[in-house]
Amino acid sequence: MKAKVYIDGQSGTTGLQIYDRIGLRHDLELLRIAEEKRHDIEERRRFLNSADIVFLCLPDEGAREAVSLIENPEVRVIDASTAHRTAEGWTYGFPELFPGQREKIAQSKRVANPGCHASGFLAVTVPLTASGILPADYPLSCMSLTGYSGGGKKMIAQYEQEERPLELSSPGLYALGLSHKHLPEMKKYSGLQFDPVFVPVVDDFAQGMVTSILLENRLLKGAPTAEEIHGVIEHYYGGSGFVSVKPYAEKQPTLYANALAGSNKMEITVCGNSEQTAVIACFDNLGKGASGAAVQNMNIMLGIDERCGLE
């Protein structure tokens, strides 16, 4: 029997990307609400309660409202918004992040899809806090460069219009109040005592992301070298599938943020020397950073190969 899947918010960037990944699959029945009924509460309620899996691709308040409309206890939800990422009763949807996390996702009725910047930050930070190398009170900073598609339809239209402001052809630093909406999940799941100093950057390419942390080795437990830090992270993600660690080399080639666009892969690069280390995650902000991760979570929840539709 095919699993019934409903995307609430099917016309947004993430919703469209999810549809592209699952629309042609023969093992799923995709429920499609009529365009003119997208904002009809009772029609949405009917669809939300008729599905086995619901994707919420909505603003935070819309996601909370959608959850309140679900009365069928068998409906399982994957929320792509920020609304439930640190909420009680919700499982964080990053299967490679912690031992046993994949099993928690498989059993959960409520899964919160990670934020794109948070995915990169946590992927490079958690192995170091979990091993004790990175102290919980370390004054960590993070830079994350993303393609403009992460800003949704409005930003995509701004970047892709024929005549556009000249500044859009150069990198743009934003969230300069240092209160980005991904910070709560970045702090909670990294195990850090304080928010990292986080400045995201958007640039003139559609898809892709690189997220980095920079470390002073003398402030880490045991003052490890960059190569030793690489070994810790490589061991942590051994055999994890979509997350891999590139071989260590003192001189790494240039990293391009769109190198993994269109895939659900994440590659971690560790570079530096005995005194300083950079740890960098490269992935697709719409893949492992959004809709690809959501589909991976759905596959796990349905008990099928998590790579289905993602390779």
C-alpha positions as CSV (number, residue, x, y, z in Angstrom):
1,M,0.0,0.0,0.0
2,K,1.4,3.4,-1.0
3,A,2.1,6.0,1.7
4,K,0.0,9.1,1.3
5,V,2.1,12.3,1.3
6,Y,0.8,15.9,1.6
7,I,2.9,19.0,1.2
8,D,1.3,22.0,3.0
9,G,2.9,25.0,1.4
10,Q,3.5,23.2,-1.9
11,S,4.1,26.4,-3.9
12,G,7.1,27.7,-1.9
13,T,10.7,27.0,-2.7
14,T,11.1,24.1,-0.3
15,G,7.7,22.6,-1.2
16,L,8.5,22.7,-4.9
17,Q,11.9,21.1,-4.3
18,I,10.3,18.3,-2.2
19,Y,7.7,17.8,-5.0
20,D,10.5,17.6,-7.6
21,R,12.2,14.8,-5.5
22,I,9.1,12.7,-4.9
23,G,6.6,13.6,-7.6
24,L,7.5,10.7,-9.9
25,R,8.0,8.1,-7.2
26,H,5.8,5.0,-7.6
27,D,5.9,4.1,-3.9
28,L,4.1,7.2,-2.8
29,E,0.6,8.7,-3.4
30,L,1.0,12.5,-3.5
31,L,-2.1,14.4,-2.3
32,R,-2.5,17.7,-4.1
33,I,-4.8,20.4,-2.8
34,A,-6.5,22.6,-5.5
35,E,-4.7,25.9,-6.0
36,E,-7.8,27.9,-5.1
37,K,-8.2,26.0,-1.9
38,R,-4.7,26.5,-0.5
39,H,-5.9,29.0,2.1
40,D,-9.2,27.2,2.9
41,I,-8.8,26.0,6.5
42,E,-11.3,23.2,6.3
43,E,-9.8,21.9,3.1
44,R,-6.3,22.0,4.5
45,R,-7.6,20.2,7.6
46,R,-9.0,17.5,5.4
47,F,-5.7,17.0,3.6
48,L,-3.6,17.2,6.7
49,N,-5.6,14.4,8.4
50,S,-5.8,12.2,5.3
51,A,-2.0,11.8,4.9
52,D,0.5,9.4,6.4
53,I,3.3,11.9,6.0
54,V,2.8,15.7,6.0
55,F,5.5,18.1,5.0
56,L,5.1,21.6,6.4
57,C,6.7,24.2,4.1
58,L,5.3,27.3,5.7
59,P,6.2,30.3,7.8
60,D,6.5,29.6,11.5
61,E,3.0,30.7,12.5
62,G,1.5,28.8,9.5
63,A,3.4,25.6,10.6
64,R,2.0,25.9,14.2
65,E,-1.5,26.4,12.9
66,A,-1.1,23.4,10.6
67,V,-0.1,21.2,13.5
68,S,-3.1,22.4,15.5
69,L,-5.4,21.2,12.7
70,I,-4.1,17.6,12.8
71,E,-6.5,15.4,14.8
72,N,-5.6,12.0,13.3
73,P,-3.0,10.5,15.7
74,E,-1.5,8.4,12.9
75,V,-0.3,11.4,10.8
76,R,3.4,12.0,10.9
77,V,4.8,15.5,10.4
78,I,8.1,16.8,9.0
79,D,8.3,20.6,9.6
80,A,10.7,22.5,7.4
81,S,10.1,25.8,9.3
82,T,11.9,27.1,12.4
83,A,8.8,26.7,14.6
84,H,9.6,23.3,16.2
85,R,13.3,22.8,16.0
86,T,13.9,23.2,19.7
87,A,10.4,22.3,20.9
88,E,9.6,19.5,23.3
89,G,8.2,16.4,21.7
90,W,9.9,17.0,18.3
91,T,12.8,15.0,17.0
92,Y,15.6,16.9,15.3
93,G,15.8,15.7,11.7
94,F,19.6,15.3,11.2
95,P,20.1,11.5,11.2
96,E,23.9,11.6,11.1
97,L,24.4,14.1,13.9
98,F,24.2,11.8,17.0
99,P,24.4,8.1,17.6
100,G,20.8,6.7,17.6
101,Q,19.4,9.8,15.9
102,R,18.3,7.9,12.9
103,E,16.4,5.4,15.1
104,K,14.7,8.3,16.9
105,I,13.6,9.8,13.6
106,A,12.3,6.4,12.4
107,Q,10.0,6.1,15.5
108,S,8.9,9.8,15.7
109,K,5.6,11.3,14.8
110,R,7.0,14.8,14.8
111,V,10.3,15.6,13.1
112,A,11.8,19.2,12.8
113,N,13.9,19.6,9.7
114,P,17.2,21.5,10.5
115,G,17.9,24.9,9.2
116,C,20.5,25.2,6.4
117,H,23.1,27.2,8.2
118,A,22.5,25.2,11.3
119,S,23.1,21.9,9.4
120,G,26.6,23.0,8.4
121,F,27.5,24.5,11.7
122,L,26.3,21.5,13.7
123,A,28.0,19.0,11.3
124,V,31.4,20.5,12.0
125,T,30.9,21.4,15.7
126,V,29.1,18.4,17.3
127,P,31.9,15.8,16.7
128,L,34.3,18.2,18.6
129,T,32.0,18.9,21.5
130,A,31.0,15.3,21.8
131,S,34.6,14.2,22.0
132,G,35.4,16.9,24.6
133,I,38.0,18.5,22.4
134,L,35.9,21.7,22.0
135,P,35.1,23.2,25.4
136,A,31.4,24.1,26.0
137,D,32.4,27.7,26.8
138,Y,34.6,28.2,23.7
139,P,34.0,31.6,22.1
140,L,33.1,30.2,18.8
141,S,32.4,32.1,15.6
142,C,30.8,30.9,12.4
143,M,30.7,32.2,8.8
144,S,28.2,30.7,6.3
145,L,28.0,31.5,2.6
146,T,24.8,30.6,0.8
147,G,23.2,30.8,-2.6
148,Y,20.2,33.2,-3.0
149,S,17.6,30.4,-3.4
150,G,17.6,30.1,0.4
151,G,15.9,33.4,0.7
152,G,12.7,32.1,-1.0
153,K,10.7,33.3,-3.9
154,K,11.1,37.0,-3.2
155,M,14.8,36.9,-3.1
156,I,15.1,34.6,-6.1
157,A,13.0,37.1,-8.1
158,Q,15.3,39.9,-7.0
159,Y,18.4,38.1,-8.1
160,E,17.0,36.8,-11.4
161,Q,15.3,40.0,-12.7
162,E,16.8,41.4,-15.9
163,E,17.6,44.8,-14.4
164,R,18.6,44.5,-10.8
165,P,20.6,46.6,-8.3
166,L,24.4,46.4,-8.9
167,E,25.0,45.4,-5.3
168,L,23.3,42.0,-5.9
169,S,26.3,40.9,-7.9
170,S,28.5,41.0,-4.8
171,P,28.4,39.1,-1.5
172,G,25.9,40.5,1.1
173,L,26.4,40.1,4.8
174,Y,23.0,40.0,6.7
175,A,21.5,39.3,10.1
176,L,24.1,41.8,11.4
177,G,22.2,42.1,14.7
178,L,23.7,38.7,15.5
179,S,20.3,37.2,16.3
180,H,19.7,34.9,13.3
181,K,16.7,32.6,13.7
182,H,18.9,29.4,13.4
183,L,20.9,30.3,16.6
184,P,18.7,28.5,19.1
185,E,19.1,25.1,17.4
186,M,22.8,25.8,16.8
187,K,23.4,26.4,20.5
188,K,21.1,23.6,21.8
189,Y,22.3,20.7,19.7
190,S,26.0,21.7,19.6
191,G,26.2,21.6,23.4
192,L,27.7,25.0,23.6
193,Q,27.0,27.2,26.6
194,F,26.8,30.4,24.5
195,D,25.5,31.3,21.0
196,P,28.3,31.4,18.4
197,V,29.0,34.8,16.8
198,F,27.3,34.1,13.5
199,V,27.3,36.2,10.3
200,P,25.7,34.6,7.2
201,V,26.5,35.8,3.7
202,V,24.4,35.5,0.5
203,D,25.9,35.7,-2.9
204,D,25.1,35.7,-6.6
205,F,24.7,32.0,-7.2
206,A,21.5,30.0,-6.9
207,Q,22.3,26.9,-4.9
208,G,25.1,25.8,-2.6
209,M,26.5,26.5,0.8
210,V,29.8,26.5,2.8
211,T,29.7,26.8,6.6
212,S,32.9,27.2,8.6
213,I,34.2,27.5,12.1
214,L,37.8,28.7,12.9
215,L,39.6,27.3,15.9
216,E,42.7,28.3,17.9
217,N,44.2,24.9,18.7
218,R,45.8,26.1,22.0
219,L,42.3,26.7,23.4
220,L,41.1,23.2,22.7
221,K,41.5,20.3,25.0
222,G,44.9,18.7,24.5
223,A,45.9,21.4,21.9
224,P,45.4,19.0,18.9
225,T,46.8,19.7,15.5
226,A,44.5,20.2,12.5
227,E,45.3,16.6,11.3
228,E,44.3,15.2,14.7
229,I,41.0,17.1,14.6
230,H,40.4,15.7,11.1
231,G,40.9,12.2,12.5
232,V,38.3,12.8,15.2
233,I,35.7,14.1,12.7
234,E,36.4,11.4,10.1
235,H,35.9,8.7,12.8
236,Y,32.7,10.3,14.0
237,Y,31.1,10.2,10.5
238,G,32.5,6.9,9.4
239,G,30.0,5.0,7.2
240,S,27.3,7.7,7.6
241,G,26.2,7.8,4.0
242,F,25.4,11.4,2.9
243,V,28.0,13.0,5.2
244,S,31.6,12.4,4.4
245,V,35.0,13.9,5.4
246,K,37.5,14.7,2.7
247,P,41.1,13.3,3.1
248,Y,43.4,15.5,5.1
249,A,45.9,17.5,3.2
250,E,48.0,20.5,4.3
251,K,47.2,22.3,1.1
252,Q,43.6,21.9,0.2
253,P,42.2,23.0,-3.2
254,T,39.9,26.0,-3.3
255,L,36.4,25.2,-2.0
256,Y,33.5,26.4,-4.1
257,A,30.1,26.9,-2.4
258,N,28.1,25.4,-5.3
259,A,30.2,22.3,-5.6
260,L,27.4,20.0,-4.3
261,A,24.4,21.8,-5.7
262,G,21.6,19.4,-6.8
263,S,22.7,16.7,-4.4
264,N,21.9,15.6,-0.8
265,K,25.6,15.2,0.0
266,M,27.6,17.1,2.6
267,E,31.4,17.1,2.5
268,I,33.5,18.2,5.5
269,T,37.0,19.7,4.9
270,V,39.5,20.1,7.8
271,C,42.5,22.2,7.1
272,G,45.2,24.2,9.0
273,N,48.3,23.4,11.0
274,S,49.4,22.8,14.6
275,E,48.2,26.2,15.8
276,Q,44.9,26.9,13.9
277,T,42.2,24.9,12.2
278,A,39.3,25.6,9.9
279,V,36.5,23.1,9.7
280,I,34.2,23.6,6.7
281,A,30.9,21.9,5.6
282,C,30.0,22.1,1.9
283,F,26.5,21.1,0.8
284,D,23.4,22.3,-1.1
285,N,21.3,24.7,0.9
286,L,18.2,23.3,-0.8
287,G,19.5,19.7,-0.6
288,K,21.0,18.5,2.7
289,G,20.1,22.0,3.9
290,A,16.4,21.8,3.3
291,S,14.2,19.6,0.9
292,G,16.8,16.8,0.4
293,A,17.1,16.4,4.2
294,A,13.3,16.4,4.5
295,V,12.9,13.6,1.9
296,Q,15.7,11.7,3.7
297,N,13.8,12.0,6.9
298,M,10.6,10.8,5.2
299,N,12.4,7.7,3.8
300,I,13.7,6.9,7.3
301,M,10.2,7.3,8.8
302,L,8.7,5.0,6.2
303,G,11.3,2.4,6.8
304,I,12.7,2.4,3.3
305,D,16.2,3.1,1.9
306,E,17.0,6.7,2.9
307,R,18.7,7.3,-0.4
308,C,15.6,6.7,-2.4
309,G,14.9,9.6,-4.7
310,L,18.1,11.4,-3.5
311,E,20.8,9.8,-5.7
